[in-house]
Amino acid sequence: MKKMMKALLMYAPNDFRYEDVPVPTVSGKEILIKVHGCGICSGDIKTYHGGKRVWGESKETAYIEAPVIGGHEFYGEAVEIGENVENIKIGDIITSEQIVPCGKCKFCLEGNYQVCERHFIYGFKKEAQGGFAEYMKFNENGINYVLPKNMPLEQAVLIEPYACGMHAVAKAEIKHNSVVAISGLGTIGLSMVSAAKLLQPKLLIGLDLRKNRMDKALSFGADFVFNPLEDNVDEEIRKLTKGIGCDIYIEATSSEKSVSQGLNITRSLGRYVQFGVFPDKVLADWNIIGDTKELEISGAHLGANCYPAVIEGMTTGKILTDGIVSHTFKLSDWEKAFDIAEKDPNAFKVVLVP
């Protein structure tokens, strides 16, 4: 086993460095993988540019423990395992959930480990370094899964974002007579379309500003797609619902305008699900929720309890991933990859391969 490896470390906003670091050692229930691929999340882009939710207002308020290896959409081959590891062997192709929960707090014991009181997220903490590296260590409390040997990179690197999308869809409680609008058709929004279509709602509507994303949503099962800059979304959805509005609105854009749009086009007694993460505080007419419509508001965070279903769905072809991985780059070309992920309108998911 090599003693040193290449990795992409996050030191500070606009200060990421591709450099040599020691290969992690493992013991107990820890696992070392040789990384096969790691996707670039929009959160990684925000982190690079100094997102407040990661870097805080000061070093004392920062969530990130810099310098740290980034990346939380990873998978690879188990090459070393601790002496207490069970159900995983050398050579297995594996992934792990992006959250490392404590397993002991109130929320973990209730099965709601996505809001664990004392958790790590891979790619942000010293105890949970990420997948932008040649090798990566899975924490002893990690939630790990063995993948099919023949699972292609185009599916394996999408398990994490697709689990996030499926969790949001689960929170939406879609029924067969539901009219569902999904705002934001990036990788996670498109995963929501695929997951929601399996529930056979009455109508499935996608909203986005990019034609390629709208076209992909149609191919994934959306019945209608609209561009809020070109179409009167409120008017179009009311035409489809006899003037009432959609039953369910899932917000996946991280845009303040999308919040107001959703509150306006969701019918009375409808459900609004917030998934997108905003860079700043959002201003909206909160009276719509209570005094006007009695809306049900639900948050969706991470992909808890969804990894097995996503893996099974990808394996059987029920969950669609065709064309979502649009670009792959060597880890050493991370700067170009980040630039493409941020700026190229034709990019869906950009992947780094060590």
C-alpha positions as CSV (number, residue, x, y, z in Angstrom):
1,M,0.0,0.0,0.0
2,K,1.2,3.5,-0.9
3,K,2.2,5.7,2.0
4,M,1.3,9.0,0.3
5,M,-1.6,10.0,-2.0
6,K,-2.9,12.9,-4.0
7,A,-6.0,14.8,-2.6
8,L,-7.9,18.0,-3.0
9,L,-7.8,19.9,0.3
10,M,-10.0,22.9,1.2
11,Y,-8.0,25.5,3.2
12,A,-10.1,28.6,2.9
13,P,-12.6,30.2,0.5
14,N,-11.0,30.3,-3.0
15,D,-8.0,28.3,-1.6
16,F,-8.3,24.6,-2.6
17,R,-5.0,22.7,-3.1
18,Y,-4.2,19.5,-4.9
19,E,-1.3,18.1,-2.9
20,D,0.3,15.0,-1.3
21,V,-1.1,13.7,2.0
22,P,-0.6,10.5,3.9
23,V,-2.9,7.5,3.0
24,P,-5.2,7.0,5.9
25,T,-4.7,4.0,8.2
26,V,-7.7,2.0,9.5
27,S,-8.5,0.0,12.6
28,G,-11.6,-1.3,14.4
29,K,-14.7,-0.7,12.2
30,E,-13.0,1.6,9.8
31,I,-12.6,0.9,6.1
32,L,-10.2,2.2,3.5
33,I,-11.4,2.5,-0.1
34,K,-9.6,3.2,-3.3
35,V,-11.8,5.9,-4.7
36,H,-13.3,5.2,-8.2
37,G,-15.2,8.5,-8.5
38,C,-16.6,11.5,-6.6
39,G,-19.2,13.9,-7.9
40,I,-19.0,17.7,-7.5
41,C,-22.0,18.9,-5.6
42,S,-23.4,22.5,-5.9
43,G,-22.5,22.6,-2.2
44,D,-18.8,22.1,-3.1
45,I,-19.0,25.1,-5.5
46,K,-20.6,27.2,-2.8
47,T,-17.9,26.1,-0.4
48,Y,-15.2,27.1,-2.8
49,H,-16.7,30.6,-3.0
50,G,-17.0,31.0,0.8
51,G,-20.6,29.9,1.5
52,K,-21.5,31.1,5.0
53,R,-23.2,27.9,6.0
54,V,-19.8,26.2,5.7
55,W,-17.3,28.9,6.6
56,G,-19.5,30.8,9.1
57,E,-18.9,34.4,10.0
58,S,-15.5,33.5,11.7
59,K,-13.3,30.6,12.3
60,E,-15.1,29.9,15.5
61,T,-18.5,29.7,13.8
62,A,-17.3,27.6,10.8
63,Y,-18.8,24.2,10.3
64,I,-15.8,23.1,8.2
65,E,-12.6,21.9,9.9
66,A,-10.1,23.2,7.4
67,P,-7.8,22.1,5.9
68,V,-9.9,19.0,5.0
69,I,-10.4,16.8,1.9
70,G,-13.7,17.6,0.3
71,G,-16.2,15.5,-1.6
72,H,-19.3,13.6,-0.4
73,E,-20.6,11.8,-3.6
74,F,-18.1,9.0,-3.6
75,Y,-17.7,5.3,-4.1
76,G,-14.8,2.9,-4.5
77,E,-13.2,-0.5,-3.7
78,A,-12.5,-1.7,-0.2
79,V,-8.7,-2.2,0.0
80,E,-8.2,-2.4,3.8
81,I,-10.6,-3.1,6.6
82,G,-10.4,-2.8,10.3
83,E,-10.4,-6.0,12.5
84,N,-14.0,-5.4,13.6
85,V,-15.6,-4.8,10.2
86,E,-18.5,-7.1,9.4
87,N,-20.3,-7.8,6.1
88,I,-17.7,-6.1,3.9
89,K,-14.6,-7.8,2.5
90,I,-11.6,-6.7,0.5
91,G,-12.5,-6.1,-3.1
92,D,-16.1,-5.1,-2.5
93,I,-17.3,-2.0,-4.3
94,I,-18.9,0.2,-1.6
95,T,-20.3,3.6,-0.7
96,S,-21.3,5.2,2.5
97,E,-24.0,7.7,3.4
98,Q,-22.7,11.3,3.5
99,I,-23.7,11.6,7.1
100,V,-21.8,9.9,9.9
101,P,-24.3,9.8,12.8
102,C,-23.5,9.2,16.4
103,G,-26.1,6.4,16.7
104,K,-26.9,7.3,20.3
105,C,-28.8,10.6,20.4
106,K,-32.6,10.9,20.6
107,F,-32.9,11.3,16.8
108,C,-30.6,8.4,15.9
109,L,-32.5,6.1,18.2
110,E,-35.8,7.1,16.6
111,G,-34.4,6.4,13.1
112,N,-34.1,10.1,12.1
113,Y,-30.3,10.1,12.0
114,Q,-30.3,12.8,9.3
115,V,-30.7,15.3,12.1
116,C,-28.3,13.6,14.5
117,E,-27.2,16.0,17.2
118,R,-23.5,15.1,17.0
119,H,-22.9,14.0,13.4
120,F,-20.2,14.5,10.8
121,I,-20.7,15.1,7.0
122,Y,-18.0,13.6,4.8
123,G,-15.8,16.2,3.2
124,F,-16.1,18.8,6.0
125,K,-14.7,17.3,9.2
126,K,-11.3,15.9,10.2
127,E,-13.0,12.7,11.4
128,A,-14.8,12.3,8.0
129,Q,-12.4,13.4,5.2
130,G,-14.0,13.3,1.8
131,G,-13.7,11.5,-1.6
132,F,-11.7,14.0,-3.6
133,A,-8.6,11.8,-3.1
134,E,-7.0,8.6,-4.2
135,Y,-8.0,6.8,-1.0
136,M,-10.7,7.6,1.6
137,K,-11.4,6.2,5.1
138,F,-14.9,5.4,6.1
139,N,-15.6,6.4,9.7
140,E,-16.3,3.6,12.2
141,N,-19.9,5.0,12.5
142,G,-20.4,5.2,8.8
143,I,-23.5,3.7,7.2
144,N,-22.0,1.5,4.4
145,Y,-23.4,-0.3,1.4
146,V,-22.0,-2.9,-0.9
147,L,-22.8,-2.1,-4.6
148,P,-23.2,-4.5,-7.5
149,K,-19.8,-5.3,-9.0
150,N,-20.9,-4.2,-12.4
151,M,-22.6,-0.9,-11.3
152,P,-21.2,1.8,-13.6
153,L,-19.7,5.1,-12.5
154,E,-22.6,6.8,-14.1
155,Q,-24.9,5.3,-11.4
156,A,-22.6,4.8,-8.4
157,V,-21.6,8.5,-8.1
158,L,-25.2,9.5,-8.2
159,I,-26.4,7.4,-5.3
160,E,-25.9,10.2,-2.7
161,P,-27.7,13.0,-4.6
162,Y,-30.4,10.6,-5.7
163,A,-31.0,9.5,-2.1
164,C,-31.4,13.2,-1.2
165,G,-34.0,13.6,-4.0
166,M,-35.8,10.5,-2.9
167,H,-36.0,11.6,0.7
168,A,-37.6,14.9,-0.4
169,V,-40.1,13.0,-2.5
170,A,-40.9,10.8,0.5
171,K,-41.5,13.9,2.6
172,A,-44.0,15.2,-0.1
173,E,-46.3,12.2,0.6
174,I,-47.4,12.0,-3.1
175,K,-50.6,10.2,-3.9
176,H,-52.1,9.0,-7.2
177,N,-54.4,12.1,-7.5
178,S,-51.6,14.6,-6.7
179,V,-50.5,17.4,-9.0
180,V,-46.8,17.8,-8.2
181,A,-44.5,20.6,-9.2
182,I,-40.7,20.3,-8.8
183,S,-38.8,23.5,-9.0
184,G,-35.2,23.1,-10.0
185,L,-34.1,20.4,-12.4
186,G,-30.5,19.9,-11.6
187,T,-29.2,16.5,-10.7
188,I,-31.2,16.3,-7.5
189,G,-34.3,17.8,-9.0
190,L,-34.2,15.3,-11.9
191,S,-33.8,12.5,-9.4
192,M,-37.0,13.8,-7.7
193,V,-38.8,13.6,-11.1
194,S,-37.7,10.0,-11.5
195,A,-38.6,9.0,-8.0
196,A,-41.9,10.9,-8.1
197,K,-42.9,9.3,-11.4
198,L,-42.7,5.8,-9.7
199,L,-45.6,6.9,-7.4
200,Q,-47.8,7.7,-10.5
201,P,-49.2,11.1,-9.5
202,K,-52.0,12.6,-11.5
203,L,-49.6,15.2,-13.0
204,L,-45.9,15.8,-12.7
205,I,-44.6,19.3,-13.6
206,G,-41.0,20.4,-13.8
207,L,-39.8,24.0,-13.5
208,D,-36.4,25.3,-14.6
209,L,-34.6,28.0,-16.6
210,R,-32.5,25.7,-18.8
211,K,-34.0,23.9,-21.8
212,N,-31.7,20.9,-21.6
213,R,-32.8,20.3,-18.0
214,M,-36.5,20.7,-19.0
215,D,-36.0,18.2,-21.9
216,K,-34.3,15.7,-19.5
217,A,-37.2,16.0,-17.1
218,L,-39.7,15.2,-19.9
219,S,-37.6,12.1,-20.7
220,F,-37.7,11.1,-17.0
221,G,-41.4,11.2,-16.8
222,A,-42.6,14.8,-16.3
223,D,-45.9,15.6,-18.0
224,F,-45.2,19.3,-18.4
225,V,-42.3,21.6,-18.0
226,F,-42.2,25.4,-17.8
227,N,-39.6,28.1,-17.7
228,P,-40.4,30.8,-15.1
229,L,-38.6,33.4,-17.2
230,E,-40.7,32.6,-20.3
231,D,-43.9,31.2,-19.0
232,N,-46.5,32.4,-16.5
233,V,-46.1,29.5,-14.2
234,D,-49.0,30.5,-12.0
235,E,-51.3,30.8,-14.9
236,E,-50.1,27.5,-16.6
237,I,-50.5,25.4,-13.5
238,R,-53.9,26.9,-12.7
239,K,-55.0,26.0,-16.2
240,L,-54.0,22.4,-15.5
241,T,-55.8,22.3,-12.1
242,K,-59.1,24.1,-12.8
243,G,-57.8,27.2,-11.1
244,I,-56.8,25.6,-7.8
245,G,-53.1,25.2,-8.0
246,C,-50.7,22.2,-7.4
247,D,-51.2,19.9,-4.5
248,I,-47.4,19.6,-3.8
249,Y,-44.5,21.9,-4.5
250,I,-40.9,20.7,-4.0
251,E,-38.3,23.5,-3.9
252,A,-34.9,22.4,-5.2
253,T,-33.4,25.6,-6.6
254,S,-32.1,27.5,-3.6
255,S,-33.6,30.6,-5.2
256,E,-35.7,33.1,-3.2
257,K,-38.0,33.6,-6.1
258,S,-38.8,29.9,-6.2
259,V,-40.1,30.1,-2.6
260,S,-42.6,32.8,-3.3
261,Q,-43.5,31.1,-6.6
262,G,-44.2,27.9,-4.6
263,L,-46.3,29.5,-1.9
264,N,-48.4,31.2,-4.6
265,I,-49.1,28.2,-6.9
266,T,-49.7,25.6,-4.2
267,R,-53.4,25.2,-3.5
268,S,-55.0,25.7,-0.1
269,L,-54.3,22.8,2.3
270,G,-51.4,21.8,-0.1
271,R,-47.9,20.8,0.9
272,Y,-44.7,22.7,0.3
273,V,-41.4,20.8,0.7
274,Q,-38.1,22.7,1.1
275,F,-34.9,21.0,-0.1
276,G,-32.8,23.7,-1.6
277,V,-30.2,25.4,0.6
278,F,-30.0,29.2,0.4
279,P,-27.0,31.4,0.7
280,D,-28.8,34.0,2.7
281,K,-32.1,34.5,4.6
282,V,-35.2,34.4,2.4
283,L,-38.0,36.9,2.4
284,A,-41.5,35.6,1.6
285,D,-45.1,36.4,2.5
286,W,-45.4,34.0,5.5
287,N,-49.1,34.9,5.9
288,I,-49.9,32.7,2.9
289,I,-48.9,29.6,4.9
290,G,-51.3,30.2,7.8
291,D,-53.8,33.0,7.4
292,T,-54.5,32.3,3.7
293,K,-54.0,28.7,2.7
294,E,-53.2,26.5,5.8
295,L,-50.2,25.0,3.9
296,E,-48.2,22.1,5.3
297,I,-44.5,23.0,5.2
298,S,-41.9,20.3,5.4
299,G,-38.2,20.3,5.3
300,A,-36.0,17.7,3.6
301,H,-32.4,17.2,4.6
302,L,-29.9,14.6,3.2
303,G,-30.9,11.1,2.0
304,A,-31.7,9.2,5.2
305,N,-33.2,5.7,4.8
306,C,-33.1,6.0,1.0
307,Y,-29.8,4.5,-0.1
308,P,-31.0,0.9,-0.4
309,A,-34.0,1.9,-2.5
310,V,-31.9,4.1,-4.7
311,I,-29.3,1.3,-5.3
312,E,-32.1,-1.2,-6.0
313,G,-33.9,1.2,-8.3
314,M,-30.8,2.0,-10.3
315,T,-29.9,-1.7,-10.6
316,T,-33.3,-2.6,-12.0
317,G,-33.6,0.5,-14.2
318,K,-36.6,1.8,-12.4
319,I,-34.7,4.9,-11.3
320,L,-33.4,6.8,-14.4
321,T,-29.8,8.1,-14.6
322,D,-29.2,8.3,-18.4
323,G,-27.1,11.3,-19.3
324,I,-26.9,12.8,-15.8
325,V,-23.1,12.3,-15.6
326,S,-22.2,14.8,-18.3
327,H,-18.5,15.3,-17.6
328,T,-15.6,13.4,-16.0
329,F,-12.2,14.8,-15.2
330,K,-9.0,13.6,-13.5
331,L,-8.7,14.7,-10.0
332,S,-5.7,16.7,-11.0
333,D,-7.9,18.7,-13.3
334,W,-10.2,19.8,-10.5
335,E,-10.0,23.5,-11.3
336,K,-11.4,22.9,-14.8
337,A,-14.0,20.5,-13.5
338,F,-15.2,23.0,-10.9
339,D,-15.4,25.7,-13.6
340,I,-17.5,23.5,-15.8
341,A,-19.7,22.4,-13.0
342,E,-20.4,26.1,-12.1
343,K,-20.6,27.8,-15.5
344,D,-21.3,25.3,-18.3
345,P,-25.1,25.3,-19.0
346,N,-24.8,21.9,-20.6
347,A,-23.4,20.3,-17.4
348,F,-25.5,18.1,-15.2
349,K,-23.2,16.1,-12.9
350,V,-19.4,16.6,-13.1
351,V,-17.3,13.8,-11.7
352,L,-13.6,13.7,-10.5
353,V,-11.8,10.4,-11.0
354,P,-8.4,9.9,-9.2
